[in-house]
Each structure stands twice: as structure tokens, then as C-alpha cells.
């Protein structure tokens, strides 16, 4: 299931998307403080393959094409929703209190629900 949004949206919708992304980044901050995030190549792959019922993967816009294609392929195979953010990696890393983060998975089901509701 793909929840990604198209880039280059209409100008009148730009503020709505930035507010959505700000909300998602704040959810991610809560998840990071609760230690409910997964990152790193192997960590994200294991998370995608796990038996957890609710999952979501967040991919910033400037993630490398190889990493992005690999993660999206795994998400499609295992039917995991993913969101391509319009924010760069630096903003994502700052929200999580980390450095150099390309792809993130959230393990808390309540936070996942909030993120998915934001994009519906």
C-alpha cells in the first residue's frame, strides 16, 4: 500500500502538505523519545519482514535512489505502507535527534495510526 504524495503539487495545496509533514515529524519525535523507531539498512529490512500488524516506513526526498528503490521494493512485497516525505534527511534526523538517517520505521502502533490518519 503506497501512501506517498506526488511532488510538485498545486501551490494552494503546499501549505497543507507542509502542515501534514510537520505533524508527522512531531509524531516521529514522540516515537524517538519513546525509543519506538527503527533505522539502518538491516533494521528497516527486519522491520518490514516482521510480524507486527501495523507498520509504516518514512522516506525523505533526498534519500539515495538505490536505498529508496530497495526499501520501496521490500514495502511492496510485504504490503507495508510507506510515505515519501518532501522534507530532506537533515530535517528528519533533527526531529529524531540523530544524524544521517535515510529511512525510518515506526514500531508504536498508536503513532503509526496517527501518521496514517494524517495522510488520509
Rosetta silent file (secondary structure, phi, psi, omega in degrees, C-alpha in Angstrom):
SEQUENCE: XXXXXXXXXXXXXXXXXXXXXXXXXXXXXXXXXXXXXXXXXXXXXXXXXXXXXXXXXXXXXXXXXXXXXXXXXXXXXXXXXXXXXXXXXXXXXXXXXXXXXXXXXXXXXXXXXXXXXXXX
SCORE:     score description
SCORE:     0.000 S_00000001
   1 L     0.000  123.663 -179.481    0.000    0.000    0.000 S_00000001
   2 E  -103.211  129.489  179.020    1.516    3.286   -1.068 S_00000001
   3 L  -113.527    9.975 -174.077    0.604    6.441    0.797 S_00000001
   4 L   -65.764  152.533 -178.773    3.159    8.604   -0.992 S_00000001
   5 L  -109.882  147.153  179.280    2.263   12.032   -2.229 S_00000001
   6 L   -73.091  142.913  174.667    3.193   13.485   -5.589 S_00000001
   7 L   -83.095  160.073  177.924    5.826   16.185   -5.661 S_00000001
   8 L    72.575   37.972 -179.798    5.174   19.476   -7.380 S_00000001
   9 L   -67.800  172.654  178.315    1.616   19.793   -6.103 S_00000001
  10 L   -63.004  152.070 -176.260   -0.510   22.803   -6.778 S_00000001
  11 H   -63.359  -35.626 -178.295    0.534   25.956   -4.939 S_00000001
  12 H   -71.455  -14.448  179.036   -2.680   26.244   -2.941 S_00000001
  13 H   -96.656   -8.285 -174.833   -2.083   22.775   -1.505 S_00000001
  14 H   -59.247  -42.547 -179.074    1.547   23.432   -0.498 S_00000001
  15 H   -65.705  -38.536  179.515    0.731   24.714    2.988 S_00000001
  16 H   -61.135  -42.806 -179.526   -1.480   21.736    3.733 S_00000001
  17 H   -68.606  -38.046  179.523    1.304   19.322    2.886 S_00000001
  18 H   -67.024  -36.076  176.057    3.867   21.201    4.945 S_00000001
  19 H   -66.225  -39.812  176.670    1.487   21.126    7.911 S_00000001
  20 H   -60.829  -44.980 -178.905    0.991   17.398    7.378 S_00000001
  21 H   -67.605  -35.800  176.211    4.717   16.834    7.312 S_00000001
  22 H   -62.929  -39.737  178.510    5.213   18.956   10.426 S_00000001
  23 H   -64.884  -42.691  178.212    2.625   16.813   12.169 S_00000001
  24 H   -63.410  -42.017  178.616    4.382   13.645   11.013 S_00000001
  25 H   -63.464  -35.590  177.393    7.733   15.000   12.200 S_00000001
  26 H   -69.928  -38.543  173.878    6.240   15.720   15.624 S_00000001
  27 H   -59.952  -40.761 -179.707    4.849   12.157   15.777 S_00000001
  28 H   -66.508  -34.234  175.500    8.320   10.918   14.881 S_00000001
  29 H   -62.810  -41.558  176.012    9.793   12.991   17.707 S_00000001
  30 H   -61.983  -43.569 -179.598    7.422   11.275   20.141 S_00000001
  31 H   -63.342  -39.748 -179.937    8.408    7.889   18.733 S_00000001
  32 H   -65.783  -41.872  178.690   12.111    8.702   19.074 S_00000001
  33 H   -65.070  -32.300  178.667   11.704    9.766   22.703 S_00000001
  34 L   -87.125    2.930 -178.681    9.829    6.537   23.403 S_00000001
  35 L    58.154   44.949 -178.407   12.558    4.572   21.559 S_00000001
  36 L  -116.641   37.137  177.615    9.994    3.256   19.045 S_00000001
  37 E  -121.042  154.374  176.589   11.914    3.861   15.819 S_00000001
  38 E  -127.500  133.224  178.416   13.865    1.553   13.529 S_00000001
  39 E  -147.492  170.610 -175.508   16.575    2.801   11.194 S_00000001
  40 L    92.634  150.473 -174.593   19.551    1.462    9.321 S_00000001
  41 H   -55.453  -55.075 -176.473   19.536   -0.860    6.334 S_00000001
  42 H   -71.598  -36.794  178.691   19.226   -4.151    8.207 S_00000001
  43 H   -61.283  -43.548  179.809   16.959   -2.742   10.921 S_00000001
  44 H   -69.056  -40.341  178.195   14.434   -1.467    8.383 S_00000001
  45 H   -61.764  -44.557  178.247   14.546   -4.718    6.381 S_00000001
  46 H   -63.696  -38.155  178.719   13.901   -6.784    9.518 S_00000001
  47 H   -63.811  -43.581  179.740   11.098   -4.411   10.496 S_00000001
  48 H   -62.864  -38.048 -178.493    9.423   -4.753    7.086 S_00000001
  49 H   -81.946  -10.714 -174.462    9.586   -8.557    7.340 S_00000001
  50 L   -66.503  168.211 -177.906    8.400   -8.657   10.977 S_00000001
  51 L   -94.573   13.389  176.593    5.011   -9.954   12.065 S_00000001
  52 L   -63.346  137.917 -175.197    3.921   -6.662   13.590 S_00000001
  53 L   -69.322  -50.314 -178.608    0.389   -5.859   12.415 S_00000001
  54 L  -104.351  133.306  178.902    0.733   -2.115   11.790 S_00000001
  55 L  -144.460  155.998  171.862    3.830   -0.705   10.106 S_00000001
  56 E  -154.755  141.988  178.112    4.864    2.429    8.251 S_00000001
  57 E  -117.351  136.676  179.197    8.097    3.487    6.571 S_00000001
  58 E  -116.051  127.591 -175.773    9.079    7.143    6.094 S_00000001
  59 E  -123.628  116.727  176.534   11.436    8.114    3.259 S_00000001
  60 L   -69.005  163.384 -174.442   12.819   11.690    2.908 S_00000001
  61 L   -68.021  -30.897 -175.452   13.048   13.276   -0.535 S_00000001
  62 L   -99.012   23.069  173.694   16.845   13.280   -0.782 S_00000001
  63 L   -68.172  143.426  179.878   17.361    9.620    0.057 S_00000001
  64 L   -58.041  146.996 -175.140   19.682    7.896   -2.415 S_00000001
  65 H   -62.910  -37.643  178.692   17.948    6.235   -5.347 S_00000001
  66 H   -62.842  -47.838 -179.526   19.369    2.786   -4.547 S_00000001
  67 H   -63.519  -45.864 -178.597   18.206    2.881   -0.954 S_00000001
  68 H   -59.966  -47.955 -179.716   14.817    4.311   -1.927 S_00000001
  69 H   -64.243  -39.337  179.391   14.186    1.667   -4.604 S_00000001
  70 H   -63.151  -46.673 -178.780   15.313   -1.154   -2.293 S_00000001
  71 H   -67.175  -43.925  179.864   13.021   -0.039    0.539 S_00000001
  72 H   -62.635  -40.179  178.091   10.051    0.599   -1.754 S_00000001
  73 H   -60.976  -45.639  178.556   10.511   -2.842   -3.350 S_00000001
  74 H   -64.901  -39.243  178.281   10.509   -4.527    0.063 S_00000001
  75 H   -62.503  -40.717  179.697    7.475   -2.493    1.155 S_00000001
  76 H   -68.579  -39.467  179.745    5.543   -3.573   -1.939 S_00000001
  77 H   -63.617  -43.502 -175.708    6.483   -7.237   -1.493 S_00000001
  78 L   -98.532   10.583  175.694    5.412   -7.304    2.171 S_00000001
  79 L    55.485   51.556  178.987    2.469   -4.876    1.724 S_00000001
  80 L  -107.998  128.584  178.073    3.854   -2.227    4.090 S_00000001
  81 E   -69.709  143.289  177.190    2.689    1.385    3.648 S_00000001
  82 E  -135.832  152.001 -178.753    5.411    3.939    3.038 S_00000001
  83 E  -125.504  123.952  174.630    5.393    7.714    2.849 S_00000001
  84 E   -90.425  109.486 -178.439    7.770    9.722    0.705 S_00000001
  85 L   -79.679  153.938  175.621    8.273   12.963    2.601 S_00000001
  86 L   -90.360   -2.715  178.671    9.066   16.257    0.921 S_00000001
  87 L   -83.871  148.789  176.917   11.430   17.079    3.803 S_00000001
  88 L   -77.549  168.847 -179.270   15.174   16.442    3.466 S_00000001
  89 H   -59.237  -35.180 -177.201   17.116   13.910    5.541 S_00000001
  90 H   -63.264  -38.585  178.731   18.549   16.647    7.752 S_00000001
  91 H   -68.434  -42.090  178.034   15.071   17.682    8.961 S_00000001
  92 H   -61.209  -47.140 -179.371   14.140   14.052    9.614 S_00000001
  93 H   -62.578  -39.768  179.432   17.368   13.438   11.543 S_00000001
  94 H   -64.461  -40.489  178.979   16.845   16.598   13.595 S_00000001
  95 H   -63.926  -30.466 -178.399   13.305   15.517   14.530 S_00000001
  96 H   -93.402   -9.333 -177.543   14.676   12.178   15.714 S_00000001
  97 L    72.866   29.023 -179.332   17.736   13.580   17.454 S_00000001
  98 L  -123.999 -176.923  175.361   20.039   11.515   15.211 S_00000001
  99 L  -129.739  147.512  175.295   22.413   12.127   12.321 S_00000001
 100 L    51.870   59.307  176.948   22.419   10.773    8.759 S_00000001
 101 L  -108.146  126.325 -179.264   19.104    8.938    8.753 S_00000001
 102 L   -99.598  -43.800 -175.638   17.691    7.974    5.354 S_00000001
 103 E  -135.740  139.536 -177.347   14.759    5.692    6.111 S_00000001
 104 E  -132.469  140.747  171.267   12.788    5.237    9.319 S_00000001
 105 E  -114.657  144.477  178.947   10.237    2.719   10.539 S_00000001
 106 E  -107.732  132.696 -176.598    7.902    3.382   13.473 S_00000001
 107 L  -102.754  -13.034  179.912    7.121    0.491   15.832 S_00000001
 108 L   -83.975  122.690 -173.764    4.458    2.069   18.071 S_00000001
 109 H   -67.039  -32.878  179.212    1.007    1.222   16.723 S_00000001
 110 H   -69.064  -39.473  178.010   -0.702    4.347   18.114 S_00000001
 111 H   -68.584  -39.341  176.664    1.838    6.640   16.472 S_00000001
 112 H   -59.071  -45.089  179.326    1.519    4.681   13.218 S_00000001
 113 H   -59.278  -43.951  179.127   -2.249    5.164   13.354 S_00000001
 114 H   -63.097  -42.005  179.271   -1.802    8.927   13.839 S_00000001
 115 H   -64.898  -45.815 -178.859    0.633    9.178   10.924 S_00000001
 116 H   -67.093  -35.005  176.022   -1.616    7.204    8.574 S_00000001
 117 H   -65.428  -33.335  178.812   -4.672    9.277    9.603 S_00000001
 118 H   -62.497  -34.000 -177.808   -2.721   12.424    8.770 S_00000001
 119 L   -94.348    5.676  178.422   -2.316   11.243    5.177 S_00000001
 120 L  -100.579    0.000    0.000   -5.915   10.109    4.659 S_00000001
